[in-house]
Amino acid sequence: MSERVPMTKVGEERLREELKKLKSEDRPRVIAAIADAREHGDLKENAEYHAAREQQSFIEGRIQEIEGKLSAAQVIDVTTMENTGKVIFGTTVHLINVETDEEVCYQIVGEDEADIKAGKLSVSSPIARALVGKHVDDVVAVRIPSGTVEYEIAEVEYI
């Protein structure tokens, strides 16, 4: 059995929506494109046919990947947990750079959900690994390519 894949409730819903779209819209569209391309005759030199088959292969691969992740998913909904001030998967963490007083805010999410521009950090990222298990007011040293940055945990939200 494969490892459990942690994800937030929102992450699970997005994967389910993508899977539904792939199965109900994208797959039928590609099957129709393949059938249409077949009608044009010689398949060896039919670029439309080969492009449609390649797209079908991608769609089927993505469907399998999503189904695999959903079957191994461990959905963690922090909104149902008591806020103890401890950083865990799914929490939103407000950090203050000890040196510059700059404040940043990140939610710790699964790898598929990570989007640094949206403030979503992968649970396997160096910053998230340094934060998990810590509490409000703890100072955490995070190694980055240019050295080490120290952050103080200002607030932990279970939202």
LINURLIN-V501127 format. One record per pair of residues at least 12 apart in sequence whose C-alpha atoms are under 8 Angstrom apart, sorted by sequence separation. I is the first residue (numbers start at 0). GAP is how many residues later the second one is. D is the distance in whole Angstrom. If there is no record, write none. Layout:
i;gap;d
I;GAP;D
I;GAP;D
//
This chain:
i;gap;d
36;12;5
77;12;6
92;12;6
93;12;7
106;12;6
107;12;6
108;12;6
109;12;5
110;12;7
129;12;6
138;12;6
139;12;6
75;13;7
76;13;7
77;13;7
91;13;7
92;13;5
105;13;5
106;13;5
107;13;5
108;13;5
109;13;6
110;13;7
138;13;4
139;13;8
33;14;8
75;14;7
91;14;6
92;14;6
104;14;6
105;14;5
106;14;6
107;14;6
108;14;6
137;14;6
138;14;6
33;15;6
91;15;4
92;15;8
105;15;6
107;15;6
126;15;6
136;15;6
137;15;6
32;16;8
90;16;6
91;16;6
125;16;7
126;16;8
135;16;8
136;16;5
89;17;6
90;17;6
125;17;7
135;17;5
136;17;6
33;18;6
89;18;5
125;18;8
134;18;7
135;18;6
136;18;8
32;19;6
33;19;7
88;19;5
89;19;5
135;19;6
87;20;8
88;20;6
107;20;6
135;20;7
30;21;8
134;21;8
29;22;6
29;23;8
29;25;7
30;25;8
29;26;6
26;29;7
26;32;7
25;33;7
26;33;8
88;34;7
21;37;7
22;40;8
21;41;7
88;43;7
18;44;6
86;44;6
87;44;5
86;45;5
87;45;6
85;46;8
86;46;5
18;47;7
85;47;6
86;47;6
18;48;8
85;48;6
86;48;6
85;49;4
84;50;5
85;50;7
14;51;7
84;51;6
97;51;8
98;51;7
96;52;7
97;52;6
96;53;6
97;53;5
96;54;5
97;54;6
14;55;8
95;55;5
96;55;7
94;56;6
95;56;5
94;57;6
95;57;7
11;58;7
94;58;5
95;58;7
93;59;6
94;59;5
92;60;7
93;60;5
94;60;7
11;61;8
92;61;8
93;61;5
92;62;6
93;62;6
11;63;7
92;63;5
4;64;7
91;64;6
92;64;6
90;65;7
91;65;5
6;66;7
8;66;6
90;66;6
91;66;7
4;67;6
5;67;6
6;67;6
7;67;5
8;67;6
90;67;5
91;67;7
3;68;5
4;68;5
5;68;5
6;68;5
7;68;5
8;68;6
89;68;7
90;68;7
2;69;7
3;69;6
4;69;6
5;69;6
6;69;6
7;69;6
86;69;6
1;70;7
3;70;6
5;70;7
84;70;7
85;70;7
84;71;5
84;72;8
82;73;8
82;74;7
82;75;6
81;76;8
80;77;7
78;79;5
77;80;5
78;80;5
77;81;6
7;82;6
6;83;8
10;99;8
7;101;6
10;101;8
6;102;6
7;102;7
10;102;6
5;103;8
6;103;5
5;104;6
4;105;8
6;106;8
//
